[in-house]
Amino acid sequence: MSDKVKVTIDGISVEVEPGTTILNAARQIGGEIVPPAMCYYSKLQGSGGKCRTCLVKVSKGSEKDPRPMPKLVASCRTTVMDGMEVENITSPEVVEARKGVVEMLLINHPLDCPVCDQAGECSLQDLGFEHGAAQTRYEFDRRTFERIDIGDKIQLHMNRCILCYRCTYVADQITDNRVHGVLGRGDHAEISTYIEQAIDNDFSGNVIDVCPVGALTDKTFRFKNRVWFTKPVDAHRDCPTCSGKVTLWYKGEEVIRVTARKDEYNEVEEFICNTCRFDKKNTSDWVIEGPRAIANTSVISSNHYETLKPLPVIQQNPALMAANKEEFERTKKS
């Protein structure tokens, strides 16, 4: 007799281990039926249950108790039961609720995508495009905060923060002697001085990678380039502190950013140290493995990233160049 339990999500059945959450069961199926997640992070214990973007409808509790759950549940926090049936994108109730959640997340979030370094790889951008409303009903002033430099390499922009708590979990679980947390309650909640007090740890830069929005940014990369104009390349080095497996982001022959490698759900595969992230930005520091595999749905894939030497934007056409030169000579003033 199998120890696995059977769950059906949007009409697709899958057998999973007992204790698996609905979200991770959906990830085993893959595709569009996977609920979005802004706060859940499989590598961080205790994450999830805060953003509510992964809400789903349980239309059948289990074989033993087929009654539906009375309310929508957070799929990242709800474990499956044998015979459970779940509706995600097939439920109009879920779609409408998710639209309201996105509207709530965007209440205080500034519309500064044109100047935000996270643009192009921002989970909130994708969520807003897929589930957001055309306009907000919020008529009050948005909350604003001063930008904070947390160390010499990281800047915190609380205006963009959606309080997913990922950075605080990173601080708690992969760094030592760290006092961290969220100050205040409700509309006054913010990530603040607790991070400033102990940002010197060698793994502190990972708060940048786990942030789903542009609240925590790399000061060494800020305003240098748009991510879709860069070439992501996998590389590694013999690092005594971490795995040394990273993604190098090239602009021409220059490495302008180093990040940890991420999976299809935008989660870090292995956390990296600050030395690899901030101090090793020469090609000679790394062993190049090859171009990073980027989904064709990502704007980054538009840059011909699959070739280390992308095709030139302007093609050389001698006949056209000669005609342009002739026209220029004819029209310029003597």
C-alpha positions, 0 to 999 in steps of 0.5 A: 500500500502506498504511503503517498496521498493523492491530491487533485489541483485544477483537475490534474492529480498527483501523488505526494508525500504526506505533509506536503503543502498544496503549493509544493504539490502544485509545483510538482505538476508545474505550469500555470496551475502553480499559485504565485508566492511572494513570501514563501521560500522553500529554503527558509524555515517558517516562511509563507502565510504573509502575502496571501497571493497563493490563496486557493479554494479547497472544494473537497477536503479529503476522501474521509471528509469530502466537505469543502473548506469554508474559506480560501486557504493559503496554499503555502501553509495548508497540507494536502490530505488524501483525496483533496480537490483544489481549485486555483485558476479554475475558480473565479472566487480565487481569481477575484480574491487574488486581484484584491490581494495584489491591489492591497500589495500595491497600495503603498508601493510606488510606481517607480519601475522605470528607475528600479533596478529590480525591473525585469526580474520583479515578482510583483511586476509579474503578479501585477500584470497577471492579476492586478486591477487597472486602477487603485481605489486607494485615495490616501497618501502613500506611506514614505520612508527615507532610504537607508544604507545598511552597510556599504553594499546594500541599500534599503528602500522601504517604500517598495517593501511588501513585508514578505519577511524573507530578508529577516528569515535569511538574517536569522537562519544563515547568519550569526549573531544577528538581531533582526525583525520588523518594527512597528505594526500595521501601516507603521511596520517597517524593516529598519534598525535591526538590520543596520546593527548587524549587516557585516556578516559574510552572508548578508548580501543574500537579503538582496536575492530573496527580496521579491521587489526592489526594496533591497538593492545592490549598491554596486549595481544600482543604476548601472544597467537594465537587466535585459541588456545584460548577459547572464552566465553561470560560473564557479570558483573555489571559495572557502566560505560558500559553494562558489556557484554563481551567475555573472551578469555581463555588459560587454566584457565587464561583470557588472553584477554577481548573484546566486543562481535561482531556480524556476520559482526565483528561489536561490539554489545555494546562498553565496558569500559577500566575497563572491557577490561583491569582490569578485567581478573579474572574469579571471576570478571565475571558471565560466560554465556557459550561458544561464538558461533563462525562460523564454517568457522572461524579458532577459531572454530578448538579449540573445543570452544563449550566445556568449557573443551576441549578434551586433544590433547594427549590421554592417552594410557597405552599400547602405553606408556608402549611400548614407555617406553620399547623401551626407556629403550632398546635403552638408553645408560647404 
